[in-house]
């Protein structure tokens, strides 16, 4: 009987190890906690059961419960001078690191659009001024 129990535990540990390897590989770099993704991969790969436990406790991204997400989603939004209203409401469901990157990408896009509009206006003014 003890041999069967040891075999079942061994198989379970192998499945947890494979799951953790898969989880490390598929997790986005920005969401990994405490160490770089490559370091976690090496730890889980080489330390087997201990590495898997460490990944699950200290490296894996935290999962917010649905209840917390719903409370934050229905909380009234504060007006922010740094961020337009459409950004704050559409990015609430994202991880804070991902949210910040998305906000920065949107700001870069808006700045590029503004520069293009300014350049177009200058071209029109120069074209209208030289033709008169």
Secondary structure, DSSP 8 states (H G I E B T S, - for coil): -HHHHHHHHHHHHHHHHHHHHHHHHHS-GGG--SS-HHHHHHHHHHHTHHHHHHIIIIIS-----HHHHHHHHHS-----SSS-HHHHHHSTTS-HHHHHHHHHHHHHHHHHHHHHHHHHHHHHHHHHHHH-
